[in-house]
Structures are given as C-alpha cells and as structure tokens.
Amino acid sequence: MSDLPEAGTFQLVSTSWELAESLPSLEHALNEAGDPALCVLRYELVEFTTRSGVEVSYRKPVVEVVGHLAGGQEGVRLAA
C-alpha cells in the first residue's frame, strides 16, 4: 500500500484482543513517526494445542510503524 498512497485509508475490523491491547503502544509509535506514518500490516500465524489436546491455529493482525512516509498522503490515521 505504500506504493499506492492515493488509494486512501481503509478500515481493519478485528476481534483480536492482542491487537486491542497493542493500541496504546501503536498510537505512541504513530505519534513519534509523524503524519503520515509508514506502517507494515501483517498476519502472524499462531498455533498451539490446548490441554485437552485440541489443535488451534489462527492468524493475528500485527501493525508495525516503520517510519515517516515522506511525500505521502496527509491525514492517514488510526481509527479505533
């Protein structure tokens, strides 16, 4: 998406508690990077076996702020 800043903003809907818990640190990182910020959105695979032997796997969203997007679209923001 960094190659297409004119594509605009999007909304990510997730039920991930880990993503919700990371929002304060993500907001801080976005403020440190400045507006607009360059971010990486990836889905990490999580796999484990419960105590009862059930294998569970899912993908959790992870957002990483990698820096300031020079010459990018103004107004890119995190909407919670």
Backbone torsions as a table, in degrees:
resi	resn	phi	psi	omega
1	MET	NA	-22.4	-179.9
2	SER	-65.9	-22.4	176.7
3	ASP	-79.6	-13.6	-178.3
4	LEU	-128.7	59.2	-178.1
5	PRO	-62.1	-22.4	178.8
6	GLU	-71.1	-10.3	176.9
7	ALA	-65.7	-21.7	175.2
8	GLY	90.8	-168.3	-177.9
9	THR	-88.3	165.3	176.9
10	PHE	-142.5	167.2	179.2
11	GLN	-113.4	129.6	176.6
12	LEU	-106.5	120.2	177.9
13	VAL	-105.6	124.9	-178.4
14	SER	-144.5	145.0	174.7
15	THR	-100.0	12.7	-177.7
16	SER	-71.2	120.2	175.9
17	TRP	-68.3	-33.0	178.4
18	GLU	-62.4	-39.7	177.9
19	LEU	-65.5	-44.2	178.9
20	ALA	-61.0	-40.9	179.7
21	GLU	-68.2	-25.4	-178.2
22	SER	-86.0	-6.6	-175.4
23	LEU	-58.7	-41.8	178.1
24	PRO	-60.3	-42.5	179.3
25	SER	-72.0	-32.2	176.2
26	LEU	-66.6	-42.9	177.7
27	GLU	-60.5	-42.5	178.4
28	HIS	-62.1	-45.3	-180.0
29	ALA	-63.6	-38.1	177.3
30	LEU	-65.0	-41.5	178.0
31	ASN	-64.0	-38.9	179.1
32	GLU	-67.3	-36.7	-176.9
33	ALA	-73.4	-27.1	-176.2
34	GLY	89.7	170.0	-175.8
35	ASP	-109.0	126.0	1.0
36	PRO	-87.5	152.1	-178.2
37	ALA	-104.8	147.1	175.0
38	LEU	-95.9	124.2	-176.6
39	CYS	-127.6	157.9	174.1
40	VAL	-115.5	126.9	175.6
41	LEU	-110.3	123.5	178.2
42	ARG	-138.9	159.9	176.5
43	TYR	-112.8	115.1	-179.5
44	GLU	-91.8	137.8	177.9
45	LEU	-79.6	128.2	176.4
46	VAL	-117.1	127.3	179.5
47	GLU	-134.8	137.8	175.2
48	PHE	-160.5	165.9	176.8
49	THR	-114.6	128.7	179.7
50	THR	-70.8	167.6	179.0
51	ARG	-60.7	-27.0	179.8
52	SER	-86.9	3.8	174.8
53	GLY	92.8	5.7	179.4
54	VAL	-82.5	127.5	177.5
55	GLU	-83.5	129.9	-178.0
56	VAL	-122.1	137.1	173.3
57	SER	-145.0	142.3	177.2
58	TYR	-158.4	168.6	177.0
59	ARG	-112.8	131.9	178.8
60	LYS	-110.5	139.3	178.9
61	PRO	-76.2	139.3	177.0
62	VAL	-131.4	129.1	176.9
63	VAL	-113.2	126.4	179.2
64	GLU	-120.8	126.2	176.0
65	VAL	-85.5	121.3	-176.4
66	VAL	-107.1	-7.6	176.4
67	GLY	153.0	-168.3	-179.0
68	HIS	-89.0	137.1	179.1
69	LEU	-92.4	97.3	-178.5
70	ALA	-67.3	130.6	177.5
71	GLY	70.2	16.6	-177.5
72	GLY	-85.3	-175.0	-178.7
73	GLN	-73.3	130.9	177.1
74	GLU	-73.6	151.1	173.7
75	GLY	88.0	7.6	175.1
76	VAL	-68.0	128.8	-171.9
77	ARG	-147.7	165.3	175.2
78	LEU	-94.7	122.2	178.0
79	ALA	-109.0	118.3	-178.3
80	ALA	-98.6	NA	NA
